[in-house]
Amino acid sequence: MLRALLLVLPWGGFAVPALGQAQSFPSRAVRIVVPYPAGGPVDTLARPVARELSLLWGQQVLIENVPGGDTSIGASRAATAAPDGLRC
């Protein structure tokens, strides 16, 4: 374990210049698309998550319920949303 740490430690210095160039995320309100009706179990779980993310990020996090089409309408809405600049 110590050998692995000693091998990786010197490479950490290369990441320091990138810190000053990083963009703050999120720079605008974040939307979470829930493909189920409001008040259901998925919506009930998404709302506390959105509240905590809003506090953590300091940015508004919105829940958008888009039910119908056996979740395909909500999935389509999320897939065609405006890009936020992040790549996963």
C-alpha positions as a Markdown table, in Angstrom:
| # | Residue | x | y | z |
|---|---|---|---|---|
| 1 | Met | 0.0 | 0.0 | 0.0 |
| 2 | Leu | 2.8 | 2.4 | 0.8 |
| 3 | Arg | 4.5 | 1.7 | -2.5 |
| 4 | Ala | 1.4 | 2.5 | -4.4 |
| 5 | Leu | 1.0 | 5.8 | -2.5 |
| 6 | Leu | 4.6 | 6.7 | -3.1 |
| 7 | Leu | 4.2 | 6.0 | -6.8 |
| 8 | Val | 1.0 | 8.0 | -7.2 |
| 9 | Leu | 1.9 | 11.0 | -4.9 |
| 10 | Pro | 4.3 | 12.8 | -7.3 |
| 11 | Trp | 1.6 | 12.8 | -10.1 |
| 12 | Gly | -0.7 | 14.8 | -7.9 |
| 13 | Gly | 1.1 | 18.0 | -8.7 |
| 14 | Phe | 0.0 | 17.9 | -12.3 |
| 15 | Ala | -3.6 | 18.4 | -11.3 |
| 16 | Val | -3.0 | 21.7 | -9.4 |
| 17 | Pro | -2.9 | 24.0 | -12.5 |
| 18 | Ala | -6.2 | 22.7 | -13.6 |
| 19 | Leu | -7.9 | 23.8 | -10.4 |
| 20 | Gly | -7.8 | 27.5 | -11.4 |
| 21 | Gln | -9.4 | 26.7 | -14.7 |
| 22 | Ala | -12.3 | 24.7 | -13.5 |
| 23 | Gln | -15.8 | 26.1 | -14.0 |
| 24 | Ser | -18.2 | 26.1 | -11.1 |
| 25 | Phe | -21.0 | 23.6 | -11.4 |
| 26 | Pro | -23.9 | 24.3 | -11.5 |
| 27 | Ser | -23.9 | 27.8 | -12.8 |
| 28 | Arg | -27.7 | 27.7 | -13.3 |
| 29 | Ala | -30.8 | 25.9 | -12.0 |
| 30 | Val | -30.7 | 22.1 | -12.3 |
| 31 | Arg | -33.7 | 20.1 | -13.4 |
| 32 | Ile | -34.4 | 16.5 | -12.4 |
| 33 | Val | -36.9 | 14.9 | -14.7 |
| 34 | Val | -39.0 | 12.3 | -12.9 |
| 35 | Pro | -41.0 | 10.2 | -15.4 |
| 36 | Tyr | -43.7 | 9.4 | -12.9 |
| 37 | Pro | -46.7 | 11.3 | -11.5 |
| 38 | Ala | -46.2 | 13.7 | -8.6 |
| 39 | Gly | -46.8 | 12.2 | -5.2 |
| 40 | Gly | -45.6 | 8.7 | -6.2 |
| 41 | Pro | -42.7 | 6.8 | -4.6 |
| 42 | Val | -40.1 | 8.1 | -7.1 |
| 43 | Asp | -41.3 | 11.7 | -6.7 |
| 44 | Thr | -41.3 | 11.3 | -2.9 |
| 45 | Leu | -37.6 | 10.2 | -3.1 |
| 46 | Ala | -36.6 | 12.8 | -5.6 |
| 47 | Arg | -37.8 | 15.8 | -3.6 |
| 48 | Pro | -35.6 | 15.4 | -0.5 |
| 49 | Val | -32.6 | 14.6 | -2.8 |
| 50 | Ala | -33.3 | 17.9 | -4.8 |
| 51 | Arg | -33.5 | 19.8 | -1.5 |
| 52 | Glu | -30.2 | 18.5 | -0.3 |
| 53 | Leu | -28.5 | 19.1 | -3.6 |
| 54 | Ser | -29.8 | 22.6 | -3.6 |
| 55 | Leu | -28.3 | 23.3 | -0.2 |
| 56 | Leu | -25.0 | 21.6 | -1.2 |
| 57 | Trp | -24.6 | 23.4 | -4.5 |
| 58 | Gly | -26.1 | 26.7 | -3.6 |
| 59 | Gln | -28.3 | 26.6 | -6.7 |
| 60 | Gln | -32.0 | 25.8 | -7.3 |
| 61 | Val | -32.8 | 22.2 | -8.1 |
| 62 | Leu | -36.2 | 21.7 | -9.7 |
| 63 | Ile | -38.2 | 18.5 | -10.0 |
| 64 | Glu | -40.1 | 18.1 | -13.3 |
| 65 | Asn | -42.7 | 15.4 | -13.3 |
| 66 | Val | -43.4 | 14.1 | -16.8 |
| 67 | Pro | -45.6 | 11.0 | -16.6 |
| 68 | Gly | -47.0 | 9.0 | -19.4 |
| 69 | Gly | -46.0 | 6.7 | -22.2 |
| 70 | Asp | -44.6 | 4.1 | -19.7 |
| 71 | Thr | -41.8 | 6.6 | -18.8 |
| 72 | Ser | -40.8 | 7.1 | -22.4 |
| 73 | Ile | -42.1 | 10.7 | -22.5 |
| 74 | Gly | -40.0 | 11.6 | -19.4 |
| 75 | Ala | -37.0 | 9.8 | -20.8 |
| 76 | Ser | -37.3 | 11.7 | -24.1 |
| 77 | Arg | -37.6 | 15.0 | -22.3 |
| 78 | Ala | -34.4 | 14.3 | -20.4 |
| 79 | Ala | -32.6 | 13.0 | -23.5 |
| 80 | Thr | -33.4 | 16.1 | -25.6 |
| 81 | Ala | -32.8 | 18.7 | -22.8 |
| 82 | Ala | -30.3 | 21.4 | -23.4 |
| 83 | Pro | -26.8 | 20.3 | -22.6 |
| 84 | Asp | -25.2 | 21.5 | -19.4 |
| 85 | Gly | -21.6 | 21.2 | -20.6 |
| 86 | Leu | -20.7 | 18.1 | -18.6 |
| 87 | Arg | -19.8 | 14.8 | -20.2 |
| 88 | Cys | -20.2 | 11.6 | -18.3 |
